[in-house]
Amino acid sequence: MPEIALNSSSKEFAWIGLGIWQHGVDRPEARDHGLGWSDPAFFETTELVMQYLVSPGMKRLAPDSLFTNRFTGKIKLAEPQWGQVHSRVAEFDKYLS
């Protein structure tokens, strides 16, 4: 992408950002439920947003109108594939430990 040349650190920034994002995929939840699955407890972030970030009088949306697991569970990796994912993202442990 030509835009990445605009800043000398853009390529490294993109590499680290994507690596950290991929690191988040290597989790027991994704292994158990399939790629893209979110723990319903995460939906509680709506409460934090409503409490601290919205303007007074804004309507609270139902969490199921914002988040869904209905499209997840169809893509599950085999153990050898999870091994590949883990080895690919292990170098980002230092940023997240």
N, C-alpha and C positions, 0 to 999 in steps of 0.2 A: 504494500500500500504506500503510495507516495506521501501520504500525510504523516507517516511515521518518521520521515526524514526531517520534519519540521523542528524536532528537538533531538539533540544528540543522545539523550537517555531514553527516548521513546521506545526503542526496540527492547531494551532491558526492562523497562517498566511494564510493557505488554507481556513479556515473557514471565516476569514474576507474578503479575496479576492473574494471568491464565493458569499458571502453575498452582497458585493458591486456590483458585476456583476449582481446579481439577482435584486438588488435595481434599476438598470438601466432599467430593464424590466417594472417596475411599472410606466409607463409614458402614458400620453394621446395619444401619437402617436401610441403606441402598442394597446391601447384600440380601437382607431379609425380605424386603418389599419391592425391590426393583428400582431402577434409576428414576429419579425425579420425585420420589416419595418424600413427603414432609410430615413430621410428627405433628399431630393436631395441637400439641402444647405450643408449637410455634405460632399458631393462630392467635395466641394471647398477645402477640405484639400489637394487634389492633387496639387493645386496651391502652397500651403505653402511648401509642400514637394519639389516640383520642384524648388522653390525659394531658400530654405535654406539647403536642405539635399542631393541633388544629385550632382554627378560629372559633370563638364562642358561637354557639348556635348551630354548628355544623352537625349534620345528621350522621350518626354512627351506622356504618354498613355492617350487615351480618357477615361474620367471618367466611361463611361458605359462599358468599358472593365475591370474595376476594381470593380465596385459596381453595384448591380442590386436589384430591388425590385420584379423581375419577379416571385420569388418563395414565396413571402410573401402574407399574407392576407388569407391564408387557415386555419390558426389556430387562432381562436378568443375565448377568455375566456368569460364565463358568469359573471355577476356581483358578484355572490357569490364566484366564483373562484378568481376574482380580489381582493375581500376582504381578502381571504386567503393569496394571494401573499403579499398584503400590510401589513397584520399583521406579516407575516414571516420576512419581510425585514425592518420593522419600526425601529428595534434596530440599524440599520446601518445609520439612519439619523444623528446621532451624528458625524459620520466620514465625512459626506458630506454636512453639513450645514455650 
